[in-house]
Amino acid sequence: MVSNLIDKIEETQLKKNIPEFRIGDTVDVHVKIVEGDKQRVQIFNGTVIARKGKGINESFTVRRIVNNEGVERIFPLHSPSVANVDVKRSGFTRRSKLYFLRKRAGKAVRLREVWTDRKK
């Protein structure tokens, strides 16, 4: 009974227009940033190394290299601060978590590209 009520409330908070992306894809995450009374959108570009959770609790981790230093951010998928997710490139992986990329540097971080119908 209680879980049915919680599921109904969570269903109203879920986003409807989430693009299909997988582990290994290179994405642009458009994040809303509030500074004082102003609001702007900042783009975080990187490779999706993990997805976890279900429903309203679903989140994904994006990793990129900035000044030879790895930067990872965890984004809640249904958060109002995540404005948009654009898939730029699909990478071929055989793992569900790409934590091994943390130990790699330079060209070793690249993933083989998958050619799909999304590339149109």
Phi and psi restraints in degrees (range 20) as a CNS / XPLOR table:
assign (resid 1 and name C) (resid 2 and name N)
       (resid 2 and name CA) (resid 2 and name C) 1.0 -67.1 20.0 2
assign (resid 2 and name N) (resid 2 and name CA)
       (resid 2 and name C) (resid 3 and name N) 1.0 -41.5 20.0 2
assign (resid 2 and name C) (resid 3 and name N)
       (resid 3 and name CA) (resid 3 and name C) 1.0 -66.7 20.0 2
assign (resid 3 and name N) (resid 3 and name CA)
       (resid 3 and name C) (resid 4 and name N) 1.0 -30.1 20.0 2
assign (resid 3 and name C) (resid 4 and name N)
       (resid 4 and name CA) (resid 4 and name C) 1.0 -65.7 20.0 2
assign (resid 4 and name N) (resid 4 and name CA)
       (resid 4 and name C) (resid 5 and name N) 1.0 -40.2 20.0 2
assign (resid 4 and name C) (resid 5 and name N)
       (resid 5 and name CA) (resid 5 and name C) 1.0 -65.7 20.0 2
assign (resid 5 and name N) (resid 5 and name CA)
       (resid 5 and name C) (resid 6 and name N) 1.0 -42.8 20.0 2
assign (resid 5 and name C) (resid 6 and name N)
       (resid 6 and name CA) (resid 6 and name C) 1.0 -63.3 20.0 2
assign (resid 6 and name N) (resid 6 and name CA)
       (resid 6 and name C) (resid 7 and name N) 1.0 -42.5 20.0 2
assign (resid 6 and name C) (resid 7 and name N)
       (resid 7 and name CA) (resid 7 and name C) 1.0 -61.5 20.0 2
assign (resid 7 and name N) (resid 7 and name CA)
       (resid 7 and name C) (resid 8 and name N) 1.0 -39.7 20.0 2
assign (resid 7 and name C) (resid 8 and name N)
       (resid 8 and name CA) (resid 8 and name C) 1.0 -67.0 20.0 2
assign (resid 8 and name N) (resid 8 and name CA)
       (resid 8 and name C) (resid 9 and name N) 1.0 -39.8 20.0 2
assign (resid 8 and name C) (resid 9 and name N)
       (resid 9 and name CA) (resid 9 and name C) 1.0 -68.2 20.0 2
assign (resid 9 and name N) (resid 9 and name CA)
       (resid 9 and name C) (resid 10 and name N) 1.0 -43.1 20.0 2
assign (resid 9 and name C) (resid 10 and name N)
       (resid 10 and name CA) (resid 10 and name C) 1.0 -64.9 20.0 2
assign (resid 10 and name N) (resid 10 and name CA)
       (resid 10 and name C) (resid 11 and name N) 1.0 -34.0 20.0 2
assign (resid 10 and name C) (resid 11 and name N)
       (resid 11 and name CA) (resid 11 and name C) 1.0 -61.8 20.0 2
assign (resid 11 and name N) (resid 11 and name CA)
       (resid 11 and name C) (resid 12 and name N) 1.0 -32.3 20.0 2
assign (resid 11 and name C) (resid 12 and name N)
       (resid 12 and name CA) (resid 12 and name C) 1.0 -72.4 20.0 2
assign (resid 12 and name N) (resid 12 and name CA)
       (resid 12 and name C) (resid 13 and name N) 1.0 -22.7 20.0 2
assign (resid 12 and name C) (resid 13 and name N)
       (resid 13 and name CA) (resid 13 and name C) 1.0 -89.8 20.0 2
assign (resid 13 and name N) (resid 13 and name CA)
       (resid 13 and name C) (resid 14 and name N) 1.0 -12.0 20.0 2
assign (resid 13 and name C) (resid 14 and name N)
       (resid 14 and name CA) (resid 14 and name C) 1.0 -71.5 20.0 2
assign (resid 14 and name N) (resid 14 and name CA)
       (resid 14 and name C) (resid 15 and name N) 1.0 142.3 20.0 2
assign (resid 14 and name C) (resid 15 and name N)
       (resid 15 and name CA) (resid 15 and name C) 1.0 -79.0 20.0 2
assign (resid 15 and name N) (resid 15 and name CA)
       (resid 15 and name C) (resid 16 and name N) 1.0 147.0 20.0 2
assign (resid 15 and name C) (resid 16 and name N)
       (resid 16 and name CA) (resid 16 and name C) 1.0 -97.9 20.0 2
assign (resid 16 and name N) (resid 16 and name CA)
       (resid 16 and name C) (resid 17 and name N) 1.0 -26.3 20.0 2
assign (resid 16 and name C) (resid 17 and name N)
       (resid 17 and name CA) (resid 17 and name C) 1.0 -108.2 20.0 2
assign (resid 17 and name N) (resid 17 and name CA)
       (resid 17 and name C) (resid 18 and name N) 1.0 53.3 20.0 2
assign (resid 17 and name C) (resid 18 and name N)
       (resid 18 and name CA) (resid 18 and name C) 1.0 -88.9 20.0 2
assign (resid 18 and name N) (resid 18 and name CA)
       (resid 18 and name C) (resid 19 and name N) 1.0 126.5 20.0 2
assign (resid 18 and name C) (resid 19 and name N)
       (resid 19 and name CA) (resid 19 and name C) 1.0 -72.1 20.0 2
assign (resid 19 and name N) (resid 19 and name CA)
       (resid 19 and name C) (resid 20 and name N) 1.0 157.0 20.0 2
assign (resid 19 and name C) (resid 20 and name N)
       (resid 20 and name CA) (resid 20 and name C) 1.0 -81.8 20.0 2
assign (resid 20 and name N) (resid 20 and name CA)
       (resid 20 and name C) (resid 21 and name N) 1.0 118.2 20.0 2
assign (resid 20 and name C) (resid 21 and name N)
       (resid 21 and name CA) (resid 21 and name C) 1.0 -142.1 20.0 2
assign (resid 21 and name N) (resid 21 and name CA)
       (resid 21 and name C) (resid 22 and name N) 1.0 153.5 20.0 2
assign (resid 21 and name C) (resid 22 and name N)
       (resid 22 and name CA) (resid 22 and name C) 1.0 -125.6 20.0 2
assign (resid 22 and name N) (resid 22 and name CA)
       (resid 22 and name C) (resid 23 and name N) 1.0 177.9 20.0 2
assign (resid 22 and name C) (resid 23 and name N)
       (resid 23 and name CA) (resid 23 and name C) 1.0 -64.5 20.0 2
assign (resid 23 and name N) (resid 23 and name CA)
       (resid 23 and name C) (resid 24 and name N) 1.0 135.4 20.0 2
assign (resid 23 and name C) (resid 24 and name N)
       (resid 24 and name CA) (resid 24 and name C) 1.0 96.3 20.0 2
assign (resid 24 and name N) (resid 24 and name CA)
       (resid 24 and name C) (resid 25 and name N) 1.0 -11.3 20.0 2
assign (resid 24 and name C) (resid 25 and name N)
       (resid 25 and name CA) (resid 25 and name C) 1.0 -76.7 20.0 2
assign (resid 25 and name N) (resid 25 and name CA)
       (resid 25 and name C) (resid 26 and name N) 1.0 144.7 20.0 2
assign (resid 25 and name C) (resid 26 and name N)
       (resid 26 and name CA) (resid 26 and name C) 1.0 -92.5 20.0 2
assign (resid 26 and name N) (resid 26 and name CA)
       (resid 26 and name C) (resid 27 and name N) 1.0 124.6 20.0 2
assign (resid 26 and name C) (resid 27 and name N)
       (resid 27 and name CA) (resid 27 and name C) 1.0 -129.0 20.0 2
assign (resid 27 and name N) (resid 27 and name CA)
       (resid 27 and name C) (resid 28 and name N) 1.0 156.8 20.0 2
assign (resid 27 and name C) (resid 28 and name N)
       (resid 28 and name CA) (resid 28 and name C) 1.0 -107.8 20.0 2
assign (resid 28 and name N) (resid 28 and name CA)
       (resid 28 and name C) (resid 29 and name N) 1.0 118.9 20.0 2
assign (resid 28 and name C) (resid 29 and name N)
       (resid 29 and name CA) (resid 29 and name C) 1.0 -102.7 20.0 2
assign (resid 29 and name N) (resid 29 and name CA)
       (resid 29 and name C) (resid 30 and name N) 1.0 118.1 20.0 2
assign (resid 29 and name C) (resid 30 and name N)
       (resid 30 and name CA) (resid 30 and name C) 1.0 -89.1 20.0 2
assign (resid 30 and name N) (resid 30 and name CA)
       (resid 30 and name C) (resid 31 and name N) 1.0 112.7 20.0 2
assign (resid 30 and name C) (resid 31 and name N)
       (resid 31 and name CA) (resid 31 and name C) 1.0 -110.4 20.0 2
assign (resid 31 and name N) (resid 31 and name CA)
       (resid 31 and name C) (resid 32 and name N) 1.0 130.0 20.0 2
assign (resid 31 and name C) (resid 32 and name N)
       (resid 32 and name CA) (resid 32 and name C) 1.0 -79.8 20.0 2
assign (resid 32 and name N) (resid 32 and name CA)
       (resid 32 and name C) (resid 33 and name N) 1.0 129.1 20.0 2
assign (resid 32 and name C) (resid 33 and name N)
       (resid 33 and name CA) (resid 33 and name C) 1.0 -121.8 20.0 2
assign (resid 33 and name N) (resid 33 and name CA)
       (resid 33 and name C) (resid 34 and name N) 1.0 129.0 20.0 2
assign (resid 33 and name C) (resid 34 and name N)
       (resid 34 and name CA) (resid 34 and name C) 1.0 -104.2 20.0 2
assign (resid 34 and name N) (resid 34 and name CA)
       (resid 34 and name C) (resid 35 and name N) 1.0 122.4 20.0 2
assign (resid 34 and name C) (resid 35 and name N)
       (resid 35 and name CA) (resid 35 and name C) 1.0 -123.7 20.0 2
assign (resid 35 and name N) (resid 35 and name CA)
       (resid 35 and name C) (resid 36 and name N) 1.0 102.5 20.0 2
assign (resid 35 and name C) (resid 36 and name N)
       (resid 36 and name CA) (resid 36 and name C) 1.0 68.5 20.0 2
assign (resid 36 and name N) (resid 36 and name CA)
       (resid 36 and name C) (resid 37 and name N) 1.0 -120.3 20.0 2
assign (resid 36 and name C) (resid 37 and name N)
       (resid 37 and name CA) (resid 37 and name C) 1.0 -100.8 20.0 2
assign (resid 37 and name N) (resid 37 and name CA)
       (resid 37 and name C) (resid 38 and name N) 1.0 1.9 20.0 2
assign (resid 37 and name C) (resid 38 and name N)
       (resid 38 and name CA) (resid 38 and name C) 1.0 -99.7 20.0 2
assign (resid 38 and name N) (resid 38 and name CA)
       (resid 38 and name C) (resid 39 and name N) 1.0 153.2 20.0 2
assign (resid 38 and name C) (resid 39 and name N)
       (resid 39 and name CA) (resid 39 and name C) 1.0 -132.1 20.0 2
assign (resid 39 and name N) (resid 39 and name CA)
       (resid 39 and name C) (resid 40 and name N) 1.0 135.1 20.0 2
assign (resid 39 and name C) (resid 40 and name N)
       (resid 40 and name CA) (resid 40 and name C) 1.0 -139.3 20.0 2
assign (resid 40 and name N) (resid 40 and name CA)
       (resid 40 and name C) (resid 41 and name N) 1.0 167.7 20.0 2
assign (resid 40 and name C) (resid 41 and name N)
       (resid 41 and name CA) (resid 41 and name C) 1.0 -112.8 20.0 2
assign (resid 41 and name N) (resid 41 and name CA)
       (resid 41 and name C) (resid 42 and name N) 1.0 127.6 20.0 2
assign (resid 41 and name C) (resid 42 and name N)
       (resid 42 and name CA) (resid 42 and name C) 1.0 -115.7 20.0 2
assign (resid 42 and name N) (resid 42 and name CA)
       (resid 42 and name C) (resid 43 and name N) 1.0 139.9 20.0 2
assign (resid 42 and name C) (resid 43 and name N)
       (resid 43 and name CA) (resid 43 and name C) 1.0 -100.6 20.0 2
assign (resid 43 and name N) (resid 43 and name CA)
       (resid 43 and name C) (resid 44 and name N) 1.0 128.4 20.0 2
assign (resid 43 and name C) (resid 44 and name N)
       (resid 44 and name CA) (resid 44 and name C) 1.0 -111.3 20.0 2
assign (resid 44 and name N) (resid 44 and name CA)
       (resid 44 and name C) (resid 45 and name N) 1.0 114.0 20.0 2
assign (resid 44 and name C) (resid 45 and name N)
       (resid 45 and name CA) (resid 45 and name C) 1.0 -103.8 20.0 2
assign (resid 45 and name N) (resid 45 and name CA)
       (resid 45 and name C) (resid 46 and name N) 1.0 134.4 20.0 2
assign (resid 45 and name C) (resid 46 and name N)
       (resid 46 and name CA) (resid 46 and name C) 1.0 179.6 20.0 2
assign (resid 46 and name N) (resid 46 and name CA)
       (resid 46 and name C) (resid 47 and name N) 1.0 -173.8 20.0 2
assign (resid 46 and name C) (resid 47 and name N)
       (resid 47 and name CA) (resid 47 and name C) 1.0 -99.8 20.0 2
assign (resid 47 and name N) (resid 47 and name CA)
       (resid 47 and name C) (resid 48 and name N) 1.0 134.4 20.0 2
assign (resid 47 and name C) (resid 48 and name N)
       (resid 48 and name CA) (resid 48 and name C) 1.0 -75.5 20.0 2
assign (resid 48 and name N) (resid 48 and name CA)
       (resid 48 and name C) (resid 49 and name N) 1.0 117.4 20.0 2
assign (resid 48 and name C) (resid 49 and name N)
       (resid 49 and name CA) (resid 49 and name C) 1.0 -106.0 20.0 2
assign (resid 49 and name N) (resid 49 and name CA)
       (resid 49 and name C) (resid 50 and name N) 1.0 -12.0 20.0 2
assign (resid 49 and name C) (resid 50 and name N)
       (resid 50 and name CA) (resid 50 and name C) 1.0 -160.7 20.0 2
assign (resid 50 and name N) (resid 50 and name CA)
       (resid 50 and name C) (resid 51 and name N) 1.0 147.7 20.0 2
assign (resid 50 and name C) (resid 51 and name N)
       (resid 51 and name CA) (resid 51 and name C) 1.0 -134.4 20.0 2
assign (resid 51 and name N) (resid 51 and name CA)
       (resid 51 and name C) (resid 52 and name N) 1.0 140.0 20.0 2
assign (resid 51 and name C) (resid 52 and name N)
       (resid 52 and name CA) (resid 52 and name C) 1.0 -152.7 20.0 2
assign (resid 52 and name N) (resid 52 and name CA)
       (resid 52 and name C) (resid 53 and name N) 1.0 161.4 20.0 2
assign (resid 52 and name C) (resid 53 and name N)
       (resid 53 and name CA) (resid 53 and name C) 1.0 90.0 20.0 2
assign (resid 53 and name N) (resid 53 and name CA)
       (resid 53 and name C) (resid 54 and name N) 1.0 173.9 20.0 2
assign (resid 53 and name C) (resid 54 and name N)
       (resid 54 and name CA) (resid 54 and name C) 1.0 -140.2 20.0 2
assign (resid 54 and name N) (resid 54 and name CA)
       (resid 54 and name C) (resid 55 and name N) 1.0 152.3 20.0 2
assign (resid 54 and name C) (resid 55 and name N)
       (resid 55 and name CA) (resid 55 and name C) 1.0 63.5 20.0 2
assign (resid 55 and name N) (resid 55 and name CA)
       (resid 55 and name C) (resid 56 and name N) 1.0 -132.7 20.0 2
assign (resid 55 and name C) (resid 56 and name N)
       (resid 56 and name CA) (resid 56 and name C) 1.0 -69.7 20.0 2
assign (resid 56 and name N) (resid 56 and name CA)
       (resid 56 and name C) (resid 57 and name N) 1.0 -21.0 20.0 2
assign (resid 56 and name C) (resid 57 and name N)
       (resid 57 and name CA) (resid 57 and name C) 1.0 -90.5 20.0 2
assign (resid 57 and name N) (resid 57 and name CA)
       (resid 57 and name C) (resid 58 and name N) 1.0 5.2 20.0 2
assign (resid 57 and name C) (resid 58 and name N)
       (resid 58 and name CA) (resid 58 and name C) 1.0 -71.2 20.0 2
assign (resid 58 and name N) (resid 58 and name CA)
       (resid 58 and name C) (resid 59 and name N) 1.0 136.8 20.0 2
assign (resid 58 and name C) (resid 59 and name N)
       (resid 59 and name CA) (resid 59 and name C) 1.0 -142.7 20.0 2
assign (resid 59 and name N) (resid 59 and name CA)
       (resid 59 and name C) (resid 60 and name N) 1.0 163.3 20.0 2
assign (resid 59 and name C) (resid 60 and name N)
       (resid 60 and name CA) (resid 60 and name C) 1.0 -140.9 20.0 2
assign (resid 60 and name N) (resid 60 and name CA)
       (resid 60 and name C) (resid 61 and name N) 1.0 150.9 20.0 2
assign (resid 60 and name C) (resid 61 and name N)
       (resid 61 and name CA) (resid 61 and name C) 1.0 -110.7 20.0 2
assign (resid 61 and name N) (resid 61 and name CA)
       (resid 61 and name C) (resid 62 and name N) 1.0 130.5 20.0 2
assign (resid 61 and name C) (resid 62 and name N)
       (resid 62 and name CA) (resid 62 and name C) 1.0 -117.8 20.0 2
assign (resid 62 and name N) (resid 62 and name CA)
       (resid 62 and name C) (resid 63 and name N) 1.0 134.4 20.0 2
assign (resid 62 and name C) (resid 63 and name N)
       (resid 63 and name CA) (resid 63 and name C) 1.0 -123.3 20.0 2
assign (resid 63 and name N) (resid 63 and name CA)
       (resid 63 and name C) (resid 64 and name N) 1.0 138.9 20.0 2
assign (resid 63 and name C) (resid 64 and name N)
       (resid 64 and name CA) (resid 64 and name C) 1.0 -145.2 20.0 2
assign (resid 64 and name N) (resid 64 and name CA)
       (resid 64 and name C) (resid 65 and name N) 1.0 165.7 20.0 2
assign (resid 64 and name C) (resid 65 and name N)
       (resid 65 and name CA) (resid 65 and name C) 1.0 -107.6 20.0 2
assign (resid 65 and name N) (resid 65 and name CA)
       (resid 65 and name C) (resid 66 and name N) 1.0 125.6 20.0 2
assign (resid 65 and name C) (resid 66 and name N)
       (resid 66 and name CA) (resid 66 and name C) 1.0 -127.8 20.0 2
assign (resid 66 and name N) (resid 66 and name CA)
       (resid 66 and name C) (resid 67 and name N) 1.0 120.3 20.0 2
assign (resid 66 and name C) (resid 67 and name N)
       (resid 67 and name CA) (resid 67 and name C) 1.0 52.3 20.0 2
assign (resid 67 and name N) (resid 67 and name CA)
       (resid 67 and name C) (resid 68 and name N) 1.0 47.0 20.0 2
assign (resid 67 and name C) (resid 68 and name N)
       (resid 68 and name CA) (resid 68 and name C) 1.0 59.3 20.0 2
assign (resid 68 and name N) (resid 68 and name CA)
       (resid 68 and name C) (resid 69 and name N) 1.0 26.2 20.0 2
assign (resid 68 and name C) (resid 69 and name N)
       (resid 69 and name CA) (resid 69 and name C) 1.0 -129.6 20.0 2
assign (resid 69 and name N) (resid 69 and name CA)
       (resid 69 and name C) (resid 70 and name N) 1.0 132.1 20.0 2
assign (resid 69 and name C) (resid 70 and name N)
       (resid 70 and name CA) (resid 70 and name C) 1.0 -76.7 20.0 2
assign (resid 70 and name N) (resid 70 and name CA)
       (resid 70 and name C) (resid 71 and name N) 1.0 135.5 20.0 2
assign (resid 70 and name C) (resid 71 and name N)
       (resid 71 and name CA) (resid 71 and name C) 1.0 -125.7 20.0 2
assign (resid 71 and name N) (resid 71 and name CA)
       (resid 71 and name C) (resid 72 and name N) 1.0 126.2 20.0 2
assign (resid 71 and name C) (resid 72 and name N)
       (resid 72 and name CA) (resid 72 and name C) 1.0 -121.3 20.0 2
assign (resid 72 and name N) (resid 72 and name CA)
       (resid 72 and name C) (resid 73 and name N) 1.0 140.4 20.0 2
assign (resid 72 and name C) (resid 73 and name N)
       (resid 73 and name CA) (resid 73 and name C) 1.0 -131.4 20.0 2
assign (resid 73 and name N) (resid 73 and name CA)
       (resid 73 and name C) (resid 74 and name N) 1.0 141.0 20.0 2
assign (resid 73 and name C) (resid 74 and name N)
       (resid 74 and name CA) (resid 74 and name C) 1.0 -104.9 20.0 2
assign (resid 74 and name N) (resid 74 and name CA)
       (resid 74 and name C) (resid 75 and name N) 1.0 124.3 20.0 2
assign (resid 74 and name C) (resid 75 and name N)
       (resid 75 and name CA) (resid 75 and name C) 1.0 -114.0 20.0 2
assign (resid 75 and name N) (resid 75 and name CA)
       (resid 75 and name C) (resid 76 and name N) 1.0 127.5 20.0 2
assign (resid 75 and name C) (resid 76 and name N)
       (resid 76 and name CA) (resid 76 and name C) 1.0 -69.3 20.0 2
assign (resid 76 and name N) (resid 76 and name CA)
       (resid 76 and name C) (resid 77 and name N) 1.0 129.3 20.0 2
assign (resid 76 and name C) (resid 77 and name N)
       (resid 77 and name CA) (resid 77 and name C) 1.0 -64.5 20.0 2
assign (resid 77 and name N) (resid 77 and name CA)
       (resid 77 and name C) (resid 78 and name N) 1.0 -37.0 20.0 2
assign (resid 77 and name C) (resid 78 and name N)
       (resid 78 and name CA) (resid 78 and name C) 1.0 -100.4 20.0 2
assign (resid 78 and name N) (resid 78 and name CA)
       (resid 78 and name C) (resid 79 and name N) 1.0 17.9 20.0 2
assign (resid 78 and name C) (resid 79 and name N)
       (resid 79 and name CA) (resid 79 and name C) 1.0 -73.2 20.0 2
assign (resid 79 and name N) (resid 79 and name CA)
       (resid 79 and name C) (resid 80 and name N) 1.0 142.1 20.0 2
assign (resid 79 and name C) (resid 80 and name N)
       (resid 80 and name CA) (resid 80 and name C) 1.0 -68.6 20.0 2
assign (resid 80 and name N) (resid 80 and name CA)
       (resid 80 and name C) (resid 81 and name N) 1.0 -17.6 20.0 2
assign (resid 80 and name C) (resid 81 and name N)
       (resid 81 and name CA) (resid 81 and name C) 1.0 -77.5 20.0 2
assign (resid 81 and name N) (resid 81 and name CA)
       (resid 81 and name C) (resid 82 and name N) 1.0 -18.0 20.0 2
assign (resid 81 and name C) (resid 82 and name N)
       (resid 82 and name CA) (resid 82 and name C) 1.0 -90.0 20.0 2
assign (resid 82 and name N) (resid 82 and name CA)
       (resid 82 and name C) (resid 83 and name N) 1.0 106.1 20.0 2
assign (resid 82 and name C) (resid 83 and name N)
       (resid 83 and name CA) (resid 83 and name C) 1.0 -78.2 20.0 2
assign (resid 83 and name N) (resid 83 and name CA)
       (resid 83 and name C) (resid 84 and name N) 1.0 -41.3 20.0 2
assign (resid 83 and name C) (resid 84 and name N)
       (resid 84 and name CA) (resid 84 and name C) 1.0 -159.6 20.0 2
assign (resid 84 and name N) (resid 84 and name CA)
       (resid 84 and name C) (resid 85 and name N) 1.0 153.5 20.0 2
assign (resid 84 and name C) (resid 85 and name N)
       (resid 85 and name CA) (resid 85 and name C) 1.0 -128.6 20.0 2
assign (resid 85 and name N) (resid 85 and name CA)
       (resid 85 and name C) (resid 86 and name N) 1.0 118.3 20.0 2
assign (resid 85 and name C) (resid 86 and name N)
       (resid 86 and name CA) (resid 86 and name C) 1.0 -108.0 20.0 2
assign (resid 86 and name N) (resid 86 and name CA)
       (resid 86 and name C) (resid 87 and name N) 1.0 128.2 20.0 2
assign (resid 86 and name C) (resid 87 and name N)
       (resid 87 and name CA) (resid 87 and name C) 1.0 -87.4 20.0 2
assign (resid 87 and name N) (resid 87 and name CA)
       (resid 87 and name C) (resid 88 and name N) 1.0 120.3 20.0 2
assign (resid 87 and name C) (resid 88 and name N)
       (resid 88 and name CA) (resid 88 and name C) 1.0 -96.8 20.0 2
assign (resid 88 and name N) (resid 88 and name CA)
       (resid 88 and name C) (resid 89 and name N) 1.0 -34.1 20.0 2
assign (resid 88 and name C) (resid 89 and name N)
       (resid 89 and name CA) (resid 89 and name C) 1.0 -157.6 20.0 2
assign (resid 89 and name N) (resid 89 and name CA)
       (resid 89 and name C) (resid 90 and name N) 1.0 142.8 20.0 2
assign (resid 89 and name C) (resid 90 and name N)
       (resid 90 and name CA) (resid 90 and name C) 1.0 -105.8 20.0 2
assign (resid 90 and name N) (resid 90 and name CA)
       (resid 90 and name C) (resid 91 and name N) 1.0 128.2 20.0 2
assign (resid 90 and name C) (resid 91 and name N)
       (resid 91 and name CA) (resid 91 and name C) 1.0 -106.5 20.0 2
assign (resid 91 and name N) (resid 91 and name CA)
       (resid 91 and name C) (resid 92 and name N) 1.0 143.4 20.0 2
assign (resid 91 and name C) (resid 92 and name N)
       (resid 92 and name CA) (resid 92 and name C) 1.0 -83.5 20.0 2
assign (resid 92 and name N) (resid 92 and name CA)
       (resid 92 and name C) (resid 93 and name N) 1.0 125.9 20.0 2
assign (resid 92 and name C) (resid 93 and name N)
       (resid 93 and name CA) (resid 93 and name C) 1.0 -137.7 20.0 2
assign (resid 93 and name N) (resid 93 and name CA)
       (resid 93 and name C) (resid 94 and name N) 1.0 157.1 20.0 2
assign (resid 93 and name C) (resid 94 and name N)
       (resid 94 and name CA) (resid 94 and name C) 1.0 -119.9 20.0 2
assign (resid 94 and name N) (resid 94 and name CA)
       (resid 94 and name C) (resid 95 and name N) 1.0 15.6 20.0 2
assign (resid 94 and name C) (resid 95 and name N)
       (resid 95 and name CA) (resid 95 and name C) 1.0 -125.5 20.0 2
assign (resid 95 and name N) (resid 95 and name CA)
       (resid 95 and name C) (resid 96 and name N) 1.0 156.8 20.0 2
assign (resid 95 and name C) (resid 96 and name N)
       (resid 96 and name CA) (resid 96 and name C) 1.0 -92.2 20.0 2
assign (resid 96 and name N) (resid 96 and name CA)
       (resid 96 and name C) (resid 97 and name N) 1.0 -20.7 20.0 2
assign (resid 96 and name C) (resid 97 and name N)
       (resid 97 and name CA) (resid 97 and name C) 1.0 -130.6 20.0 2
assign (resid 97 and name N) (resid 97 and name CA)
       (resid 97 and name C) (resid 98 and name N) 1.0 131.8 20.0 2
assign (resid 97 and name C) (resid 98 and name N)
       (resid 98 and name CA) (resid 98 and name C) 1.0 -105.7 20.0 2
assign (resid 98 and name N) (resid 98 and name CA)
       (resid 98 and name C) (resid 99 and name N) 1.0 45.4 20.0 2
assign (resid 98 and name C) (resid 99 and name N)
       (resid 99 and name CA) (resid 99 and name C) 1.0 -67.4 20.0 2
assign (resid 99 and name N) (resid 99 and name CA)
       (resid 99 and name C) (resid 100 and name N) 1.0 -18.1 20.0 2
assign (resid 99 and name C) (resid 100 and name N)
       (resid 100 and name CA) (resid 100 and name C) 1.0 -66.5 20.0 2
assign (resid 100 and name N) (resid 100 and name CA)
       (resid 100 and name C) (resid 101 and name N) 1.0 -18.0 20.0 2
assign (resid 100 and name C) (resid 101 and name N)
       (resid 101 and name CA) (resid 101 and name C) 1.0 -68.2 20.0 2
assign (resid 101 and name N) (resid 101 and name CA)
       (resid 101 and name C) (resid 102 and name N) 1.0 -18.1 20.0 2
assign (resid 101 and name C) (resid 102 and name N)
       (resid 102 and name CA) (resid 102 and name C) 1.0 -65.1 20.0 2
assign (resid 102 and name N) (resid 102 and name CA)
       (resid 102 and name C) (resid 103 and name N) 1.0 -28.6 20.0 2
assign (resid 102 and name C) (resid 103 and name N)
       (resid 103 and name CA) (resid 103 and name C) 1.0 -88.4 20.0 2
assign (resid 103 and name N) (resid 103 and name CA)
       (resid 103 and name C) (resid 104 and name N) 1.0 -6.0 20.0 2
assign (resid 103 and name C) (resid 104 and name N)
       (resid 104 and name CA) (resid 104 and name C) 1.0 -101.4 20.0 2
assign (resid 104 and name N) (resid 104 and name CA)
       (resid 104 and name C) (resid 105 and name N) 1.0 157.5 20.0 2
assign (resid 104 and name C) (resid 105 and name N)
       (resid 105 and name CA) (resid 105 and name C) 1.0 -142.0 20.0 2
assign (resid 105 and name N) (resid 105 and name CA)
       (resid 105 and name C) (resid 106 and name N) 1.0 157.9 20.0 2
assign (resid 105 and name C) (resid 106 and name N)
       (resid 106 and name CA) (resid 106 and name C) 1.0 66.9 20.0 2
assign (resid 106 and name N) (resid 106 and name CA)
       (resid 106 and name C) (resid 107 and name N) 1.0 -135.6 20.0 2
assign (resid 106 and name C) (resid 107 and name N)
       (resid 107 and name CA) (resid 107 and name C) 1.0 -71.0 20.0 2
assign (resid 107 and name N) (resid 107 and name CA)
       (resid 107 and name C) (resid 108 and name N) 1.0 -17.0 20.0 2
assign (resid 107 and name C) (resid 108 and name N)
       (resid 108 and name CA) (resid 108 and name C) 1.0 -69.0 20.0 2
assign (resid 108 and name N) (resid 108 and name CA)
       (resid 108 and name C) (resid 109 and name N) 1.0 -14.7 20.0 2
assign (resid 108 and name C) (resid 109 and name N)
       (resid 109 and name CA) (resid 109 and name C) 1.0 -79.7 20.0 2
assign (resid 109 and name N) (resid 109 and name CA)
       (resid 109 and name C) (resid 110 and name N) 1.0 -20.1 20.0 2
assign (resid 109 and name C) (resid 110 and name N)
       (resid 110 and name CA) (resid 110 and name C) 1.0 -65.2 20.0 2
assign (resid 110 and name N) (resid 110 and name CA)
       (resid 110 and name C) (resid 111 and name N) 1.0 146.3 20.0 2
assign (resid 110 and name C) (resid 111 and name N)
       (resid 111 and name CA) (resid 111 and name C) 1.0 -113.3 20.0 2
assign (resid 111 and name N) (resid 111 and name CA)
       (resid 111 and name C) (resid 112 and name N) 1.0 148.7 20.0 2
assign (resid 111 and name C) (resid 112 and name N)
       (resid 112 and name CA) (resid 112 and name C) 1.0 -66.0 20.0 2
assign (resid 112 and name N) (resid 112 and name CA)
       (resid 112 and name C) (resid 113 and name N) 1.0 138.0 20.0 2
assign (resid 112 and name C) (resid 113 and name N)
       (resid 113 and name CA) (resid 113 and name C) 1.0 -84.3 20.0 2
assign (resid 113 and name N) (resid 113 and name CA)
       (resid 113 and name C) (resid 114 and name N) 1.0 144.3 20.0 2
assign (resid 113 and name C) (resid 114 and name N)
       (resid 114 and name CA) (resid 114 and name C) 1.0 -104.2 20.0 2
assign (resid 114 and name N) (resid 114 and name CA)
       (resid 114 and name C) (resid 115 and name N) 1.0 127.7 20.0 2
assign (resid 114 and name C) (resid 115 and name N)
       (resid 115 and name CA) (resid 115 and name C) 1.0 -93.5 20.0 2
assign (resid 115 and name N) (resid 115 and name CA)
       (resid 115 and name C) (resid 116 and name N) 1.0 116.6 20.0 2
assign (resid 115 and name C) (resid 116 and name N)
       (resid 116 and name CA) (resid 116 and name C) 1.0 -130.5 20.0 2
assign (resid 116 and name N) (resid 116 and name CA)
       (resid 116 and name C) (resid 117 and name N) 1.0 -177.6 20.0 2
assign (resid 116 and name C) (resid 117 and name N)
       (resid 117 and name CA) (resid 117 and name C) 1.0 -72.4 20.0 2
assign (resid 117 and name N) (resid 117 and name CA)
       (resid 117 and name C) (resid 118 and name N) 1.0 -12.8 20.0 2
assign (resid 117 and name C) (resid 118 and name N)
       (resid 118 and name CA) (resid 118 and name C) 1.0 -72.8 20.0 2
assign (resid 118 and name N) (resid 118 and name CA)
       (resid 118 and name C) (resid 119 and name N) 1.0 -12.7 20.0 2
assign (resid 118 and name C) (resid 119 and name N)
       (resid 119 and name CA) (resid 119 and name C) 1.0 -79.8 20.0 2
assign (resid 119 and name N) (resid 119 and name CA)
       (resid 119 and name C) (resid 120 and name N) 1.0 -1.1 20.0 2
